[in-house]
Amino acid sequence: MVTNSGGRWHTYVVLIGTAADQWPEYRWERAAPAPTDAEGEQALTALGYAIAPGANWLWTEDLQTCDDPDSPVLLLASVSVRPATDRGR
């Protein structure tokens, strides 16, 4: 997952059944531009993960505050990953 909340870009790997504060995270020290797909892949590699075979980044928008039309918009990206040592299994 890539997100820009709080003014900086973050990539993190969601680990089901694990508290969010334990998820592997990579932070960019810039607010703009958004990381490219290649930069996102490099961040995942640094975290020990790889994009799953056949998976592609999916970008979407969401509201920072649910159901508030005046809320700032968040830009999010997601992609299925596997541990880098998994070798495509």
PDB file with one MODEL, atoms N, CA, C and O in Angstrom:
MODEL        1
ATOM      1  N   MET A   1       0.843  -1.158   0.000  1.00  0.00           N
ATOM      2  CA  MET A   1       0.000   0.000   0.000  1.00  0.00           C
ATOM      3  C   MET A   1       0.894   1.229   0.000  1.00  0.00           C
ATOM      4  O   MET A   1       1.872   1.289   0.745  1.00  0.00           O
ATOM      5  N   VAL A   2       0.565   2.201  -0.826  1.00  0.00           N
ATOM      6  CA  VAL A   2       1.237   3.502  -0.834  1.00  0.00           C
ATOM      7  C   VAL A   2       0.188   4.541  -0.505  1.00  0.00           C
ATOM      8  O   VAL A   2      -0.910   4.507  -1.061  1.00  0.00           O
ATOM      9  N   THR A   3       0.504   5.463   0.386  1.00  0.00           N
ATOM     10  CA  THR A   3      -0.432   6.507   0.761  1.00  0.00           C
ATOM     11  C   THR A   3       0.310   7.795   1.075  1.00  0.00           C
ATOM     12  O   THR A   3       1.488   7.776   1.430  1.00  0.00           O
ATOM     13  N   ASN A   4      -0.391   8.909   0.942  1.00  0.00           N
ATOM     14  CA  ASN A   4       0.156  10.204   1.302  1.00  0.00           C
ATOM     15  C   ASN A   4      -0.753  10.783   2.375  1.00  0.00           C
ATOM     16  O   ASN A   4      -1.713  11.492   2.075  1.00  0.00           O
ATOM     17  N   SER A   5      -0.444  10.478   3.608  1.00  0.00           N
ATOM     18  CA  SER A   5      -1.187  11.055   4.727  1.00  0.00           C
ATOM     19  C   SER A   5      -0.189  11.806   5.589  1.00  0.00           C
ATOM     20  O   SER A   5       0.895  11.297   5.873  1.00  0.00           O
ATOM     21  N   GLY A   6      -0.537  12.973   5.993  1.00  0.00           N
ATOM     22  CA  GLY A   6       0.372  13.762   6.801  1.00  0.00           C
ATOM     23  C   GLY A   6       1.447  14.457   5.990  1.00  0.00           C
ATOM     24  O   GLY A   6       2.438  14.923   6.552  1.00  0.00           O
ATOM     25  N   GLY A   7       1.266  14.536   4.660  1.00  0.00           N
ATOM     26  CA  GLY A   7       2.174  15.294   3.829  1.00  0.00           C
ATOM     27  C   GLY A   7       3.355  14.540   3.256  1.00  0.00           C
ATOM     28  O   GLY A   7       4.074  15.100   2.429  1.00  0.00           O
ATOM     29  N   ARG A   8       3.594  13.301   3.649  1.00  0.00           N
ATOM     30  CA  ARG A   8       4.702  12.505   3.127  1.00  0.00           C
ATOM     31  C   ARG A   8       4.166  11.173   2.611  1.00  0.00           C
ATOM     32  O   ARG A   8       3.143  10.676   3.083  1.00  0.00           O
ATOM     33  N   TRP A   9       4.869  10.605   1.639  1.00  0.00           N
ATOM     34  CA  TRP A   9       4.467   9.323   1.075  1.00  0.00           C
ATOM     35  C   TRP A   9       5.009   8.173   1.920  1.00  0.00           C
ATOM     36  O   TRP A   9       6.135   8.221   2.415  1.00  0.00           O
ATOM     37  N   HIS A  10       4.188   7.144   2.074  1.00  0.00           N
ATOM     38  CA  HIS A  10       4.549   5.946   2.844  1.00  0.00           C
ATOM     39  C   HIS A  10       4.182   4.718   2.025  1.00  0.00           C
ATOM     40  O   HIS A  10       3.144   4.692   1.363  1.00  0.00           O
ATOM     41  N   THR A  11       5.030   3.707   2.073  1.00  0.00           N
ATOM     42  CA  THR A  11       4.691   2.382   1.556  1.00  0.00           C
ATOM     43  C   THR A  11       4.716   1.447   2.748  1.00  0.00           C
ATOM     44  O   THR A  11       5.678   1.438   3.515  1.00  0.00           O
ATOM     45  N   TYR A  12       3.669   0.667   2.905  1.00  0.00           N
ATOM     46  CA  TYR A  12       3.660  -0.308   3.986  1.00  0.00           C
ATOM     47  C   TYR A  12       3.027  -1.599   3.510  1.00  0.00           C
ATOM     48  O   TYR A  12       2.209  -1.608   2.590  1.00  0.00           O
ATOM     49  N   VAL A  13       3.418  -2.692   4.154  1.00  0.00           N
ATOM     50  CA  VAL A  13       2.895  -4.013   3.829  1.00  0.00           C
ATOM     51  C   VAL A  13       1.903  -4.391   4.923  1.00  0.00           C
ATOM     52  O   VAL A  13       2.263  -4.520   6.094  1.00  0.00           O
ATOM     53  N   VAL A  14       0.649  -4.566   4.518  1.00  0.00           N
ATOM     54  CA  VAL A  14      -0.401  -4.956   5.455  1.00  0.00           C
ATOM     55  C   VAL A  14      -0.237  -6.440   5.785  1.00  0.00           C
ATOM     56  O   VAL A  14      -0.285  -7.291   4.897  1.00  0.00           O
ATOM     57  N   LEU A  15      -0.045  -6.735   7.048  1.00  0.00           N
ATOM     58  CA  LEU A  15       0.086  -8.114   7.505  1.00  0.00           C
ATOM     59  C   LEU A  15      -1.176  -8.475   8.281  1.00  0.00           C
ATOM     60  O   LEU A  15      -1.373  -8.026   9.410  1.00  0.00           O
ATOM     61  N   ILE A  16      -2.020  -9.284   7.666  1.00  0.00           N
ATOM     62  CA  ILE A  16      -3.289  -9.680   8.274  1.00  0.00           C
ATOM     63  C   ILE A  16      -3.025 -10.345   9.620  1.00  0.00           C
ATOM     64  O   ILE A  16      -2.149 -11.201   9.741  1.00  0.00           O
ATOM     65  N   GLY A  17      -3.793  -9.939  10.630  1.00  0.00           N
ATOM     66  CA  GLY A  17      -3.646 -10.509  11.967  1.00  0.00           C
ATOM     67  C   GLY A  17      -2.536  -9.869  12.781  1.00  0.00           C
ATOM     68  O   GLY A  17      -2.218 -10.331  13.876  1.00  0.00           O
ATOM     69  N   THR A  18      -1.939  -8.796  12.243  1.00  0.00           N
ATOM     70  CA  THR A  18      -0.860  -8.098  12.930  1.00  0.00           C
ATOM     71  C   THR A  18      -1.263  -6.640  13.126  1.00  0.00           C
ATOM     72  O   THR A  18      -1.855  -6.036  12.232  1.00  0.00           O
ATOM     73  N   ALA A  19      -0.951  -6.079  14.270  1.00  0.00           N
ATOM     74  CA  ALA A  19      -1.281  -4.676  14.539  1.00  0.00           C
ATOM     75  C   ALA A  19      -0.580  -3.766  13.526  1.00  0.00           C
ATOM     76  O   ALA A  19       0.559  -4.019  13.134  1.00  0.00           O
ATOM     77  N   ALA A  20      -1.277  -2.704  13.107  1.00  0.00           N
ATOM     78  CA  ALA A  20      -0.756  -1.787  12.084  1.00  0.00           C
ATOM     79  C   ALA A  20       0.601  -1.205  12.463  1.00  0.00           C
ATOM     80  O   ALA A  20       1.418  -0.937  11.582  1.00  0.00           O
ATOM     81  N   ASP A  21       0.855  -1.006  13.738  1.00  0.00           N
ATOM     82  CA  ASP A  21       2.149  -0.429  14.127  1.00  0.00           C
ATOM     83  C   ASP A  21       3.299  -1.425  13.959  1.00  0.00           C
ATOM     84  O   ASP A  21       4.461  -1.070  14.156  1.00  0.00           O
ATOM     85  N   GLN A  22       2.977  -2.672  13.596  1.00  0.00           N
ATOM     86  CA  GLN A  22       3.998  -3.691  13.349  1.00  0.00           C
ATOM     87  C   GLN A  22       4.236  -3.952  11.860  1.00  0.00           C
ATOM     88  O   GLN A  22       5.104  -4.749  11.504  1.00  0.00           O
ATOM     89  N   TRP A  23       3.465  -3.281  10.978  1.00  0.00           N
ATOM     90  CA  TRP A  23       3.607  -3.480   9.546  1.00  0.00           C
ATOM     91  C   TRP A  23       4.927  -2.880   9.059  1.00  0.00           C
ATOM     92  O   TRP A  23       5.303  -1.790   9.492  1.00  0.00           O
ATOM     93  N   PRO A  24       5.632  -3.571   8.170  1.00  0.00           N
ATOM     94  CA  PRO A  24       6.841  -2.994   7.579  1.00  0.00           C
ATOM     95  C   PRO A  24       6.483  -1.709   6.827  1.00  0.00           C
ATOM     96  O   PRO A  24       5.483  -1.663   6.109  1.00  0.00           O
ATOM     97  N   GLU A  25       7.297  -0.675   6.994  1.00  0.00           N
ATOM     98  CA  GLU A  25       6.975   0.630   6.397  1.00  0.00           C
ATOM     99  C   GLU A  25       8.220   1.284   5.810  1.00  0.00           C
ATOM    100  O   GLU A  25       9.313   1.196   6.369  1.00  0.00           O
ATOM    101  N   TYR A  26       8.027   1.937   4.679  1.00  0.00           N
ATOM    102  CA  TYR A  26       9.071   2.719   4.012  1.00  0.00           C
ATOM    103  C   TYR A  26       8.514   4.130   3.846  1.00  0.00           C
ATOM    104  O   TYR A  26       7.370   4.294   3.422  1.00  0.00           O
ATOM    105  N   ARG A  27       9.305   5.146   4.172  1.00  0.00           N
ATOM    106  CA  ARG A  27       8.846   6.543   4.073  1.00  0.00           C
ATOM    107  C   ARG A  27       9.725   7.334   3.110  1.00  0.00           C
ATOM    108  O   ARG A  27      10.952   7.239   3.131  1.00  0.00           O
ATOM    109  N   TRP A  28       9.066   8.106   2.278  1.00  0.00           N
ATOM    110  CA  TRP A  28       9.767   9.052   1.426  1.00  0.00           C
ATOM    111  C   TRP A  28       9.807  10.393   2.145  1.00  0.00           C
ATOM    112  O   TRP A  28       8.862  10.749   2.848  1.00  0.00           O
ATOM    113  N   GLU A  29      10.871  11.120   1.976  1.00  0.00           N
ATOM    114  CA  GLU A  29      10.999  12.433   2.610  1.00  0.00           C
ATOM    115  C   GLU A  29      10.559  13.543   1.665  1.00  0.00           C
ATOM    116  O   GLU A  29      11.158  14.618   1.632  1.00  0.00           O
ATOM    117  N   ARG A  30       9.513  13.274   0.903  1.00  0.00           N
ATOM    118  CA  ARG A  30       8.976  14.279  -0.015  1.00  0.00           C
ATOM    119  C   ARG A  30       7.464  14.200  -0.016  1.00  0.00           C
ATOM    120  O   ARG A  30       6.884  13.142   0.225  1.00  0.00           O
ATOM    121  N   ALA A  31       6.839  15.317  -0.286  1.00  0.00           N
ATOM    122  CA  ALA A  31       5.390  15.363  -0.396  1.00  0.00           C
ATOM    123  C   ALA A  31       4.944  15.192  -1.844  1.00  0.00           C
ATOM    124  O   ALA A  31       3.845  14.701  -2.098  1.00  0.00           O
ATOM    125  N   ALA A  32       5.781  15.589  -2.788  1.00  0.00           N
ATOM    126  CA  ALA A  32       5.440  15.494  -4.207  1.00  0.00           C
ATOM    127  C   ALA A  32       6.736  15.306  -4.985  1.00  0.00           C
ATOM    128  O   ALA A  32       7.795  15.747  -4.538  1.00  0.00           O
ATOM    129  N   PRO A  33       6.665  14.676  -6.110  1.00  0.00           N
ATOM    130  CA  PRO A  33       5.505  14.012  -6.704  1.00  0.00           C
ATOM    131  C   PRO A  33       5.252  12.655  -6.053  1.00  0.00           C
ATOM    132  O   PRO A  33       6.034  12.186  -5.226  1.00  0.00           O
ATOM    133  N   ALA A  34       4.141  12.039  -6.448  1.00  0.00           N
ATOM    134  CA  ALA A  34       3.838  10.691  -5.964  1.00  0.00           C
ATOM    135  C   ALA A  34       4.923   9.736  -6.433  1.00  0.00           C
ATOM    136  O   ALA A  34       5.468   9.909  -7.523  1.00  0.00           O
ATOM    137  N   PRO A  35       5.245   8.736  -5.631  1.00  0.00           N
ATOM    138  CA  PRO A  35       6.230   7.744  -6.065  1.00  0.00           C
ATOM    139  C   PRO A  35       5.772   7.042  -7.342  1.00  0.00           C
ATOM    140  O   PRO A  35       4.584   6.777  -7.525  1.00  0.00           O
ATOM    141  N   THR A  36       6.713   6.751  -8.204  1.00  0.00           N
ATOM    142  CA  THR A  36       6.398   5.993  -9.411  1.00  0.00           C
ATOM    143  C   THR A  36       6.197   4.518  -9.036  1.00  0.00           C
ATOM    144  O   THR A  36       6.537   4.094  -7.932  1.00  0.00           O
ATOM    145  N   ASP A  37       5.642   3.756  -9.967  1.00  0.00           N
ATOM    146  CA  ASP A  37       5.495   2.320  -9.720  1.00  0.00           C
ATOM    147  C   ASP A  37       6.858   1.686  -9.448  1.00  0.00           C
ATOM    148  O   ASP A  37       6.980   0.827  -8.574  1.00  0.00           O
ATOM    149  N   ALA A  38       7.887   2.106 -10.195  1.00  0.00           N
ATOM    150  CA  ALA A  38       9.231   1.555 -10.000  1.00  0.00           C
ATOM    151  C   ALA A  38       9.759   1.895  -8.605  1.00  0.00           C
ATOM    152  O   ALA A  38      10.382   1.051  -7.961  1.00  0.00           O
ATOM    153  N   GLU A  39       9.517   3.117  -8.131  1.00  0.00           N
ATOM    154  CA  GLU A  39       9.950   3.489  -6.782  1.00  0.00           C
ATOM    155  C   GLU A  39       9.201   2.690  -5.724  1.00  0.00           C
ATOM    156  O   GLU A  39       9.780   2.302  -4.709  1.00  0.00           O
ATOM    157  N   GLY A  40       7.914   2.444  -5.958  1.00  0.00           N
ATOM    158  CA  GLY A  40       7.140   1.611  -5.040  1.00  0.00           C
ATOM    159  C   GLY A  40       7.694   0.206  -4.976  1.00  0.00           C
ATOM    160  O   GLY A  40       7.775  -0.391  -3.902  1.00  0.00           O
ATOM    161  N   GLU A  41       8.079  -0.326  -6.130  1.00  0.00           N
ATOM    162  CA  GLU A  41       8.666  -1.672  -6.165  1.00  0.00           C
ATOM    163  C   GLU A  41      10.004  -1.694  -5.432  1.00  0.00           C
ATOM    164  O   GLU A  41      10.307  -2.657  -4.727  1.00  0.00           O
ATOM    165  N   GLN A  42      10.809  -0.641  -5.591  1.00  0.00           N
ATOM    166  CA  GLN A  42      12.090  -0.547  -4.881  1.00  0.00           C
ATOM    167  C   GLN A  42      11.867  -0.486  -3.366  1.00  0.00           C
ATOM    168  O   GLN A  42      12.619  -1.085  -2.597  1.00  0.00           O
ATOM    169  N   ALA A  43      10.828   0.242  -2.947  1.00  0.00           N
ATOM    170  CA  ALA A  43      10.522   0.321  -1.516  1.00  0.00           C
ATOM    171  C   ALA A  43      10.123  -1.053  -0.982  1.00  0.00           C
ATOM    172  O   ALA A  43      10.557  -1.450   0.100  1.00  0.00           O
ATOM    173  N   LEU A  44       9.298  -1.779  -1.736  1.00  0.00           N
ATOM    174  CA  LEU A  44       8.910  -3.129  -1.311  1.00  0.00           C
ATOM    175  C   LEU A  44      10.129  -4.033  -1.199  1.00  0.00           C
ATOM    176  O   LEU A  44      10.235  -4.818  -0.257  1.00  0.00           O
ATOM    177  N   THR A  45      11.050  -3.927  -2.152  1.00  0.00           N
ATOM    178  CA  THR A  45      12.281  -4.724  -2.107  1.00  0.00           C
ATOM    179  C   THR A  45      13.068  -4.410  -0.836  1.00  0.00           C
ATOM    180  O   THR A  45      13.583  -5.315  -0.179  1.00  0.00           O
ATOM    181  N   ALA A  46      13.156  -3.122  -0.492  1.00  0.00           N
ATOM    182  CA  ALA A  46      13.877  -2.721   0.718  1.00  0.00           C
ATOM    183  C   ALA A  46      13.220  -3.300   1.970  1.00  0.00           C
ATOM    184  O   ALA A  46      13.885  -3.510   2.984  1.00  0.00           O
ATOM    185  N   LEU A  47      11.907  -3.557   1.895  1.00  0.00           N
ATOM    186  CA  LEU A  47      11.171  -4.123   3.028  1.00  0.00           C
ATOM    187  C   LEU A  47      11.178  -5.653   3.019  1.00  0.00           C
ATOM    188  O   LEU A  47      10.657  -6.285   3.938  1.00  0.00           O
ATOM    189  N   GLY A  48      11.767  -6.243   1.981  1.00  0.00           N
ATOM    190  CA  GLY A  48      11.832  -7.703   1.907  1.00  0.00           C
ATOM    191  C   GLY A  48      10.664  -8.347   1.183  1.00  0.00           C
ATOM    192  O   GLY A  48      10.389  -9.530   1.384  1.00  0.00           O
ATOM    193  N   TYR A  49       9.967  -7.581   0.337  1.00  0.00           N
ATOM    194  CA  TYR A  49       8.806  -8.087  -0.388  1.00  0.00           C
ATOM    195  C   TYR A  49       8.962  -7.830  -1.878  1.00  0.00           C
ATOM    196  O   TYR A  49       9.768  -7.000  -2.297  1.00  0.00           O
ATOM    197  N   ALA A  50       8.181  -8.549  -2.669  1.00  0.00           N
ATOM    198  CA  ALA A  50       8.158  -8.378  -4.116  1.00  0.00           C
ATOM    199  C   ALA A  50       6.705  -8.382  -4.568  1.00  0.00           C
ATOM    200  O   ALA A  50       5.841  -8.972  -3.919  1.00  0.00           O
ATOM    201  N   ILE A  51       6.451  -7.724  -5.676  1.00  0.00           N
ATOM    202  CA  ILE A  51       5.103  -7.738  -6.244  1.00  0.00           C
ATOM    203  C   ILE A  51       4.792  -9.166  -6.699  1.00  0.00           C
ATOM    204  O   ILE A  51       5.611  -9.813  -7.353  1.00  0.00           O
ATOM    205  N   ALA A  52       3.604  -9.643  -6.345  1.00  0.00           N
ATOM    206  CA  ALA A  52       3.194 -11.001  -6.708  1.00  0.00           C
ATOM    207  C   ALA A  52       3.118 -11.136  -8.226  1.00  0.00           C
ATOM    208  O   ALA A  52       2.771 -10.179  -8.918  1.00  0.00           O
ATOM    209  N   PRO A  53       3.440 -12.315  -8.745  1.00  0.00           N
ATOM    210  CA  PRO A  53       3.361 -12.524 -10.190  1.00  0.00           C
ATOM    211  C   PRO A  53       1.981 -12.156 -10.737  1.00  0.00           C
ATOM    212  O   PRO A  53       0.956 -12.580 -10.204  1.00  0.00           O
ATOM    213  N   GLY A  54       1.974 -11.363 -11.804  1.00  0.00           N
ATOM    214  CA  GLY A  54       0.736 -10.955 -12.453  1.00  0.00           C
ATOM    215  C   GLY A  54       0.011  -9.799 -11.791  1.00  0.00           C
ATOM    216  O   GLY A  54      -1.002  -9.336 -12.317  1.00  0.00           O
ATOM    217  N   ALA A  55       0.496  -9.318 -10.653  1.00  0.00           N
ATOM    218  CA  ALA A  55      -0.177  -8.213  -9.941  1.00  0.00           C
ATOM    219  C   ALA A  55       0.286  -6.866 -10.499  1.00  0.00           C
ATOM    220  O   ALA A  55       1.416  -6.725 -10.966  1.00  0.00           O
ATOM    221  N   ASN A  56      -0.603  -5.893 -10.438  1.00  0.00           N
ATOM    222  CA  ASN A  56      -0.320  -4.529 -10.871  1.00  0.00           C
ATOM    223  C   ASN A  56      -0.793  -3.546  -9.807  1.00  0.00           C
ATOM    224  O   ASN A  56      -1.736  -3.822  -9.065  1.00  0.00           O
ATOM    225  N   TRP A  57      -0.129  -2.399  -9.743  1.00  0.00           N
ATOM    226  CA  TRP A  57      -0.554  -1.350  -8.821  1.00  0.00           C
ATOM    227  C   TRP A  57      -1.952  -0.870  -9.192  1.00  0.00           C
ATOM    228  O   TRP A  57      -2.261  -0.715 -10.374  1.00  0.00           O
ATOM    229  N   LEU A  58      -2.795  -0.636  -8.196  1.00  0.00           N
ATOM    230  CA  LEU A  58      -4.141  -0.092  -8.371  1.00  0.00           C
ATOM    231  C   LEU A  58      -4.213   1.196  -7.567  1.00  0.00           C
ATOM    232  O   LEU A  58      -4.074   1.173  -6.344  1.00  0.00           O
ATOM    233  N   TRP A  59      -4.429   2.320  -8.242  1.00  0.00           N
ATOM    234  CA  TRP A  59      -4.510   3.626  -7.581  1.00  0.00           C
ATOM    235  C   TRP A  59      -5.969   4.007  -7.391  1.00  0.00           C
ATOM    236  O   TRP A  59      -6.795   3.782  -8.275  1.00  0.00           O
ATOM    237  N   THR A  60      -6.285   4.581  -6.247  1.00  0.00           N
ATOM    238  CA  THR A  60      -7.650   4.999  -5.944  1.00  0.00           C
ATOM    239  C   THR A  60      -7.624   6.226  -5.046  1.00  0.00           C
ATOM    240  O   THR A  60      -6.606   6.538  -4.430  1.00  0.00           O
ATOM    241  N   GLU A  61      -8.737   6.909  -4.981  1.00  0.00           N
ATOM    242  CA  GLU A  61      -8.889   8.058  -4.096  1.00  0.00           C
ATOM    243  C   GLU A  61      -9.865   7.710  -2.980  1.00  0.00           C
ATOM    244  O   GLU A  61     -10.775   6.903  -3.171  1.00  0.00           O
ATOM    245  N   ASP A  62      -9.670   8.322  -1.813  1.00  0.00           N
ATOM    246  CA  ASP A  62     -10.562   8.133  -0.677  1.00  0.00           C
ATOM    247  C   ASP A  62     -10.623   9.451   0.083  1.00  0.00           C
ATOM    248  O   ASP A  62      -9.764  10.313  -0.099  1.00  0.00           O
ATOM    249  N   LEU A  63     -11.621   9.609   0.924  1.00  0.00           N
ATOM    250  CA  LEU A  63     -11.727  10.798   1.759  1.00  0.00           C
ATOM    251  C   LEU A  63     -11.000  10.584   3.076  1.00  0.00           C
ATOM    252  O   LEU A  63     -11.054   9.498   3.653  1.00  0.00           O
ATOM    253  N   GLN A  64     -10.327  11.610   3.545  1.00  0.00           N
ATOM    254  CA  GLN A  64      -9.651  11.510   4.842  1.00  0.00           C
ATOM    255  C   GLN A  64     -10.668  11.295   5.952  1.00  0.00           C
ATOM    256  O   GLN A  64     -10.422  10.532   6.886  1.00  0.00           O
ATOM    257  N   THR A  65     -11.818  11.972   5.851  1.00  0.00           N
ATOM    258  CA  THR A  65     -12.911  11.804   6.810  1.00  0.00           C
ATOM    259  C   THR A  65     -14.108  11.239   6.061  1.00  0.00           C
ATOM    260  O   THR A  65     -14.672  11.902   5.191  1.00  0.00           O
ATOM    261  N   CYS A  66     -14.490  10.027   6.396  1.00  0.00           N
ATOM    262  CA  CYS A  66     -15.587   9.343   5.724  1.00  0.00           C
ATOM    263  C   CYS A  66     -16.865  10.177   5.705  1.00  0.00           C
ATOM    264  O   CYS A  66     -17.231  10.785   6.711  1.00  0.00           O
ATOM    265  N   ASP A  67     -17.533  10.203   4.568  1.00  0.00           N
ATOM    266  CA  ASP A  67     -18.828  10.880   4.386  1.00  0.00           C
ATOM    267  C   ASP A  67     -18.769  12.391   4.575  1.00  0.00           C
ATOM    268  O   ASP A  67     -19.805  13.017   4.800  1.00  0.00           O
ATOM    269  N   ASP A  68     -17.582  12.995   4.489  1.00  0.00           N
ATOM    270  CA  ASP A  68     -17.451  14.450   4.595  1.00  0.00           C
ATOM    271  C   ASP A  68     -16.987  14.981   3.247  1.00  0.00           C
ATOM    272  O   ASP A  68     -15.810  14.855   2.910  1.00  0.00           O
ATOM    273  N   PRO A  69     -17.901  15.579   2.459  1.00  0.00           N
ATOM    274  CA  PRO A  69     -17.528  16.041   1.125  1.00  0.00           C
ATOM    275  C   PRO A  69     -16.480  17.157   1.130  1.00  0.00           C
ATOM    276  O   PRO A  69     -15.876  17.437   0.095  1.00  0.00           O
ATOM    277  N   ASP A  70     -16.261  17.787   2.268  1.00  0.00           N
ATOM    278  CA  ASP A  70     -15.236  18.828   2.379  1.00  0.00           C
ATOM    279  C   ASP A  70     -13.889  18.279   2.832  1.00  0.00           C
ATOM    280  O   ASP A  70     -12.924  19.030   2.969  1.00  0.00           O
ATOM    281  N   SER A  71     -13.823  16.980   3.064  1.00  0.00           N
ATOM    282  CA  SER A  71     -12.601  16.344   3.540  1.00  0.00           C
ATOM    283  C   SER A  71     -11.535  16.317   2.447  1.00  0.00           C
ATOM    284  O   SER A  71     -11.862  16.164   1.269  1.00  0.00           O
ATOM    285  N   PRO A  72     -10.260  16.463   2.826  1.00  0.00           N
ATOM    286  CA  PRO A  72      -9.196  16.295   1.843  1.00  0.00           C
ATOM    287  C   PRO A  72      -9.234  14.886   1.245  1.00  0.00           C
ATOM    288  O   PRO A  72      -9.629  13.926   1.907  1.00  0.00           O
ATOM    289  N   VAL A  73      -8.821  14.786  -0.006  1.00  0.00           N
ATOM    290  CA  VAL A  73      -8.784  13.501  -0.704  1.00  0.00           C
ATOM    291  C   VAL A  73      -7.420  12.857  -0.483  1.00  0.00           C
ATOM    292  O   VAL A  73      -6.386  13.520  -0.568  1.00  0.00           O
ATOM    293  N   LEU A  74      -7.431  11.563  -0.201  1.00  0.00           N
ATOM    294  CA  LEU A  74      -6.209  10.778  -0.064  1.00  0.00           C
ATOM    295  C   LEU A  74      -6.013   9.964  -1.334  1.00  0.00           C
ATOM    296  O   LEU A  74      -6.975   9.424  -1.880  1.00  0.00           O
ATOM    297  N   LEU A  75      -4.795   9.874  -1.799  1.00  0.00           N
ATOM    298  CA  LEU A  75      -4.457   9.030  -2.938  1.00  0.00           C
ATOM    299  C   LEU A  75      -3.780   7.783  -2.398  1.00  0.00           C
ATOM    300  O   LEU A  75      -2.786   7.870  -1.677  1.00  0.00           O
ATOM    301  N   LEU A  76      -4.324   6.617  -2.751  1.00  0.00           N
ATOM    302  CA  LEU A  76      -3.827   5.338  -2.246  1.00  0.00           C
ATOM    303  C   LEU A  76      -3.482   4.422  -3.417  1.00  0.00           C
ATOM    304  O   LEU A  76      -4.127   4.469  -4.465  1.00  0.00           O
ATOM    305  N   ALA A  77      -2.476   3.603  -3.232  1.00  0.00           N
ATOM    306  CA  ALA A  77      -2.142   2.583  -4.224  1.00  0.00           C
ATOM    307  C   ALA A  77      -1.977   1.256  -3.495  1.00  0.00           C
ATOM    308  O   ALA A  77      -1.485   1.215  -2.367  1.00  0.00           O
ATOM    309  N   SER A  78      -2.387   0.181  -4.139  1.00  0.00           N
ATOM    310  CA  SER A  78      -2.220  -1.140  -3.531  1.00  0.00           C
ATOM    311  C   SER A  78      -1.784  -2.131  -4.593  1.00  0.00           C
ATOM    312  O   SER A  78      -2.028  -1.944  -5.785  1.00  0.00           O
ATOM    313  N   VAL A  79      -1.134  -3.186  -4.133  1.00  0.00           N
ATOM    314  CA  VAL A  79      -0.689  -4.263  -5.003  1.00  0.00           C
ATOM    315  C   VAL A  79      -0.487  -5.501  -4.137  1.00  0.00           C
ATOM    316  O   VAL A  79      -0.081  -5.391  -2.980  1.00  0.00           O
ATOM    317  N   SER A  80      -0.764  -6.654  -4.680  1.00  0.00           N
ATOM    318  CA  SER A  80      -0.511  -7.904  -3.954  1.00  0.00           C
ATOM    319  C   SER A  80       0.992  -8.163  -3.946  1.00  0.00           C
ATOM    320  O   SER A  80       1.676  -7.968  -4.951  1.00  0.00           O
ATOM    321  N   VAL A  81       1.497  -8.609  -2.781  1.00  0.00           N
ATOM    322  CA  VAL A  81       2.933  -8.864  -2.648  1.00  0.00           C
ATOM    323  C   VAL A  81       3.150 -10.257  -2.070  1.00  0.00           C
ATOM    324  O   VAL A  81       2.222 -10.919  -1.606  1.00  0.00           O
ATOM    325  N   ARG A  82       4.406 -10.671  -2.117  1.00  0.00           N
ATOM    326  CA  ARG A  82       4.847 -11.918  -1.517  1.00  0.00           C
ATOM    327  C   ARG A  82       6.204 -11.639  -0.861  1.00  0.00           C
ATOM    328  O   ARG A  82       6.886 -10.690  -1.247  1.00  0.00           O
ATOM    329  N   PRO A  83       6.599 -12.436   0.106  1.00  0.00           N
ATOM    330  CA  PRO A  83       7.957 -12.278   0.637  1.00  0.00           C
ATOM    331  C   PRO A  83       8.974 -12.433  -0.492  1.00  0.00           C
ATOM    332  O   PRO A  83       8.797 -13.287  -1.361  1.00  0.00           O
ATOM    333  N   ALA A  84      10.010 -11.642  -0.498  1.00  0.00           N
ATOM    334  CA  ALA A  84      11.006 -11.675  -1.578  1.00  0.00           C
ATOM    335  C   ALA A  84      11.652 -13.035  -1.702  1.00  0.00           C
ATOM    336  O   ALA A  84      12.090 -13.407  -2.790  1.00  0.00           O
ATOM    337  N   THR A  85      11.724 -13.781  -0.631  1.00  0.00           N
ATOM    338  CA  THR A  85      12.360 -15.107  -0.654  1.00  0.00           C
ATOM    339  C   THR A  85      11.418 -16.192  -1.142  1.00  0.00           C
ATOM    340  O   THR A  85      11.820 -17.349  -1.263  1.00  0.00           O
ATOM    341  N   ASP A  86      10.154 -15.835  -1.430  1.00  0.00           N
ATOM    342  CA  ASP A  86       9.123 -16.796  -1.835  1.00  0.00           C
ATOM    343  C   ASP A  86       9.342 -17.312  -3.250  1.00  0.00           C
ATOM    344  O   ASP A  86       8.865 -18.400  -3.569  1.00  0.00           O
ATOM    345  N   ARG A  87      10.025 -16.598  -4.090  1.00  0.00           N
ATOM    346  CA  ARG A  87      10.356 -16.993  -5.463  1.00  0.00           C
ATOM    347  C   ARG A  87       9.138 -17.397  -6.297  1.00  0.00           C
ATOM    348  O   ARG A  87       9.209 -18.335  -7.090  1.00  0.00           O
ATOM    349  N   GLY A  88       8.011 -16.678  -6.112  1.00  0.00           N
ATOM    350  CA  GLY A  88       6.861 -16.872  -6.989  1.00  0.00           C
ATOM    351  C   GLY A  88       5.902 -17.964  -6.617  1.00  0.00           C
ATOM    352  O   GLY A  88       5.030 -18.302  -7.416  1.00  0.00           O
ATOM    353  N   ARG A  89       6.022 -18.530  -5.442  1.00  0.00           N
ATOM    354  CA  ARG A  89       5.070 -19.565  -5.033  1.00  0.00           C
ATOM    355  C   ARG A  89       3.755 -18.979  -4.652  1.00  0.00           C
ATOM    356  O   ARG A  89       2.837 -19.711  -4.282  1.00  0.00           O
TER     357      ARG A  89
ENDMDL
END
